[in-house]
Amino acid sequence: MANDTRTVPGLGSPTQFVGRDRELGSLLTVLNEDGPVLVYVHGIAGVGKSALVSAFADRARSAGATVVMLDCRAIEPTDRGFIHSLASAVGSRASTLGAASERIGRLAPRVVLVLDTYEVFRFLDTWLRATFLPSLGPNVRLVLAGREPPVTEWLASARWHALVRSVALEPLGDAAALELLSRSGVGEREALRINCFVHGHPLALRLAAATLSERPDRNLEGETIPMVVASLARLYLADVDDPVTRDALNAAASVRRVTRSLLRALLPHAAPDDAFERLQALPFVYSRSDGLIVHDAVRDAIAGHLRATDPETYRELRRRAWQQLRDEVSTAGIEELWRYTADVLYILENPVIREAFFPSGGPQYTVELARGADDHAAIERLAAMHETPEAAAAAGLWLKQRPESFHVARDRDRVVRGFYAMFSPNPADAAVVEQDPLASSWQRHIDADPIPYDQRPVFVRYLLSEQGGEMPSPEQAACWLDIKRTYMAMRPQLRRIYMALREPAQSAFRPVVDRLGFESCGVVEVGGDVYHLNVNDFGPESVDGWLAGLVAAELGVDVPEVLDRRARELVLGKERVPLTRLEFGVLECLLDRKGQAVSRATLIHDVWGHTYTGGSNVIEAVVRSLRKKLREHASCVETVSGVGYRFRSQ
């Protein structure tokens, strides 16, 4: 680092792994024939989980095992995304679970799969436990490392109790903490002083070694570990003498991961390769194949400080990141799409969205596919508790028609305390849709406002908890988290999501559904209860376009217009498409009334003029031609049944 003589080893340095003999020994038991099938390592941020599993991987390889390490932050949290990443890591093109499991089982007599930063994989925990782990051969072992302890199902069930070992990572003892500081070049006297307030927390020790040895006047005694880390991170940044490194660190802390291309956009006056190398040398930065990651605790502290002290710079960095990500995602393959989705999600500060996709706290309920007569009976019982007889009867119909659409939320005792039903309707459901007033209303909305043939709607038909019914509850939060997994799995085909709420749930959820982009699409009475119907149209770019639009609105970014009025051309990315006079007139008329239904009479008047006496079929012909030129954006021009057309932004 220019103008900075500190040489503290980075996160991956072997000098940083000390004092974990007991925990390392627990991990190494997976190499034994009669050892556990899975070891679950957990502890607070910065306590050394990644360093431990890296040291374990080195020892396991020395013992003859093949170790496959995956960082969950880089994997789409769906079974599809996991299988793809696993297959790629083991040199296979497998696209099914069976093929991927067979491949990993044939790698060596003992294979260990390590999933680091597992806390971001909450979407997939149930699938990994119920489906993936049982598919592995007897020679394969699994190590999970994350902040949260394992859910009860891992440790309490008879199926897993004897096969799973939990390893809780605590701060280092005094001797190990002093050894780590000594290896980092800190003298004994200064090391004793540092550890008095850092209390053996490895990340704080590394930051202190890099900073406080030069600032002996700093007193952090009495602060909690997160506050110590935050204070040290800010102090470290203040001590960086050269402005390029300081700017690069501020930029990197404003995004989830940083690449050379992203640095070029964030710091237009800096040399991106130089800035990248400076970041890579810092003692709290991870280097990965897809970029650099600043340690979460440090990143949050620096970003929070920048947001508080220089909000305009913080906002501008996020604006530039959004624009660069939007440019890059347009050419991203399916295997890269999740990275950009996660990057956009990180920029978004909307608390409703962030909690939905990056939930805080440990899970209280396990959500899994409803199986067998007992689960079905529990679903019907909960429906009868909270629904009218007519609406409860529809639950029975859907259980018979689409049993795979029902998921249950279980408490720590495995008792069903809530459920939801979510499915994409198909022609085989027509008879049941007709019998269900809510589903039939949603279907009529789709018929009146069709969805492109290559995109799909989803109905959330039920979402109930035992105590609260439709009202917000921990059971509901667990179900919504599982629903977000389906969002990820279905994109880019997912176009709309339909749901219905009665009062007072409609009022309770109104601020949330408004911020998510839901709109009213009708009211239906069933058995005396009035249901408010809601729809969220994600737009032509599915979930990713919806999220990008939320970020743009939050940052005040102007999304480029699809129409260049002066040139009378469509602007489709970097391509321009000329329009005829009538095509231009129709699109301009719709854009001037964006979001509003424009009648055929208005279009005839404004585009064709007062003297036109022909029929309205000419409008349909022009709209068809316009949609063809719009290509993937064709559905922005929506048909409003019985009225005319409407332009809806992506």
Rosetta blueprint (number, residue, H / E / L):
1 M L
2 A L
3 N L
4 D L
5 T L
6 R L
7 T L
8 V L
9 P L
10 G L
11 L L
12 G L
13 S L
14 P H
15 T H
16 Q H
17 F L
18 V L
19 G L
20 R L
21 D H
22 R H
23 E H
24 L H
25 G H
26 S H
27 L H
28 L H
29 T H
30 V H
31 L H
32 N L
33 E L
34 D L
35 G L
36 P L
37 V L
38 L E
39 V E
40 Y E
41 V E
42 H E
43 G L
44 I L
45 A L
46 G L
47 V L
48 G L
49 K H
50 S H
51 A H
52 L H
53 V H
54 S H
55 A H
56 F H
57 A H
58 D H
59 R H
60 A H
61 R H
62 S H
63 A L
64 G L
65 A L
66 T E
67 V E
68 V E
69 M E
70 L E
71 D E
72 C H
73 R H
74 A H
75 I L
76 E L
77 P L
78 T L
79 D H
80 R H
81 G H
82 F H
83 I H
84 H H
85 S H
86 L H
87 A H
88 S H
89 A H
90 V L
91 G L
92 S L
93 R L
94 A L
95 S L
96 T L
97 L H
98 G H
99 A H
100 A H
101 S H
102 E H
103 R H
104 I H
105 G H
106 R L
107 L L
108 A L
109 P L
110 R L
111 V E
112 V E
113 L E
114 V E
115 L E
116 D E
117 T L
118 Y H
119 E H
120 V H
121 F H
122 R H
123 F H
124 L H
125 D H
126 T H
127 W H
128 L H
129 R H
130 A H
131 T H
132 F H
133 L H
134 P H
135 S H
136 L L
137 G L
138 P L
139 N L
140 V E
141 R E
142 L E
143 V E
144 L E
145 A E
146 G E
147 R L
148 E L
149 P L
150 P L
151 V L
152 T H
153 E H
154 W H
155 L H
156 A H
157 S L
158 A L
159 R L
160 W L
161 H L
162 A L
163 L L
164 V E
165 R E
166 S E
167 V E
168 A E
169 L L
170 E L
171 P L
172 L L
173 G L
174 D H
175 A H
176 A H
177 A H
178 L H
179 E H
180 L H
181 L H
182 S H
183 R H
184 S L
185 G L
186 V L
187 G L
188 E H
189 R H
190 E H
191 A H
192 L H
193 R H
194 I H
195 N H
196 C H
197 F H
198 V H
199 H L
200 G L
201 H L
202 P H
203 L H
204 A H
205 L H
206 R H
207 L H
208 A H
209 A H
210 A H
211 T H
212 L H
213 S H
214 E H
215 R L
216 P L
217 D L
218 R L
219 N L
220 L L
221 E L
222 G L
223 E L
224 T L
225 I H
226 P H
227 M H
228 V H
229 V H
230 A H
231 S H
232 L H
233 A H
234 R H
235 L H
236 Y H
237 L H
238 A H
239 D H
240 V L
241 D L
242 D L
243 P H
244 V H
245 T H
246 R H
247 D H
248 A H
249 L H
250 N H
251 A H
252 A H
253 A H
254 S L
255 V L
256 R L
257 R L
258 V E
259 T L
260 R H
261 S H
262 L H
263 L H
264 R H
265 A H
266 L H
267 L L
268 P L
269 H L
270 A L
271 A L
272 P H
273 D H
274 D H
275 A H
276 F H
277 E H
278 R H
279 L H
280 Q H
281 A L
282 L L
283 P L
284 F L
285 V E
286 Y E
287 S E
288 R E
289 S L
290 D L
291 G E
292 L E
293 I E
294 V E
295 H L
296 D H
297 A H
298 V H
299 R H
300 D H
301 A H
302 I H
303 A H
304 G H
305 H H
306 L H
307 R H
308 A H
309 T H
310 D L
311 P H
312 E H
313 T H
314 Y H
315 R H
316 E H
317 L H
318 R H
319 R H
320 R H
321 A H
322 W H
323 Q H
324 Q H
325 L H
326 R H
327 D H
328 E H
329 V H
330 S L
331 T L
332 A L
333 G L
334 I H
335 E H
336 E H
337 L H
338 W H
339 R H
340 Y H
341 T H
342 A H
343 D H
344 V H
345 L H
346 Y H
347 I H
348 L L
349 E L
350 N L
351 P H
352 V H
353 I H
354 R H
355 E H
356 A H
357 F H
358 F L
359 P L
360 S L
361 G L
362 G L
363 P L
364 Q L
365 Y L
366 T E
367 V E
368 E E
369 L E
370 A L
371 R L
372 G H
373 A H
374 D H
375 D H
376 H H
377 A H
378 A H
379 I H
380 E H
381 R H
382 L H
383 A H
384 A H
385 M H
386 H H
387 E L
388 T L
389 P H
390 E H
391 A H
392 A H
393 A H
394 A H
395 A H
396 G H
397 L H
398 W H
399 L H
400 K H
401 Q H
402 R L
403 P H
404 E H
405 S H
406 F E
407 H E
408 V E
409 A E
410 R E
411 D L
412 R L
413 D L
414 R L
415 V L
416 V E
417 R E
418 G E
419 F E
420 Y E
421 A E
422 M E
423 F E
424 S L
425 P L
426 N L
427 P H
428 A H
429 D H
430 A H
431 A H
432 V H
433 V H
434 E H
435 Q H
436 D L
437 P H
438 L H
439 A H
440 S H
441 S H
442 W H
443 Q H
444 R H
445 H H
446 I H
447 D H
448 A H
449 D L
450 P L
451 I L
452 P L
453 Y L
454 D L
455 Q L
456 R E
457 P E
458 V E
459 F E
460 V E
461 R E
462 Y E
463 L E
464 L E
465 S E
466 E L
467 Q L
468 G L
469 G E
470 E L
471 M L
472 P L
473 S L
474 P H
475 E H
476 Q H
477 A H
478 A H
479 C H
480 W H
481 L H
482 D H
483 I H
484 K H
485 R H
486 T H
487 Y H
488 M H
489 A H
490 M H
491 R L
492 P L
493 Q L
494 L E
495 R E
496 R E
497 I E
498 Y E
499 M E
500 A E
501 L E
502 R E
503 E L
504 P L
505 A H
506 Q H
507 S H
508 A H
509 F H
510 R H
511 P H
512 V H
513 V H
514 D H
515 R H
516 L H
517 G L
518 F L
519 E E
520 S E
521 C E
522 G E
523 V E
524 V E
525 E E
526 V E
527 G L
528 G L
529 D E
530 V E
531 Y E
532 H E
533 L E
534 N E
535 V E
536 N E
537 D E
538 F L
539 G L
540 P L
541 E L
542 S H
543 V H
544 D H
545 G H
546 W H
547 L H
548 A H
549 G H
550 L H
551 V H
552 A H
553 A H
554 E H
555 L H
556 G L
557 V L
558 D L
559 V L
560 P L
561 E L
562 V L
563 L E
564 D E
565 R L
566 R L
567 A L
568 R L
569 E E
570 L E
571 V E
572 L E
573 G L
574 K L
575 E E
576 R E
577 V E
578 P E
579 L L
580 T L
581 R H
582 L H
583 E H
584 F H
585 G H
586 V H
587 L H
588 E H
589 C H
590 L H
591 L H
592 D H
593 R L
594 K L
595 G L
596 Q L
597 A L
598 V E
599 S E
600 R H
601 A H
602 T H
603 L H
604 I H
605 H H
606 D H
607 V H
608 W H
609 G L
610 H L
611 T L
612 Y L
613 T L
614 G L
615 G L
616 S L
617 N H
618 V H
619 I H
620 E H
621 A H
622 V H
623 V H
624 R H
625 S H
626 L H
627 R H
628 K H
629 K H
630 L H
631 R H
632 E H
633 H H
634 A H
635 S H
636 C H
637 V E
638 E E
639 T E
640 V E
641 S L
642 G L
643 V L
644 G E
645 Y E
646 R E
647 F E
648 R L
649 S L
650 Q L
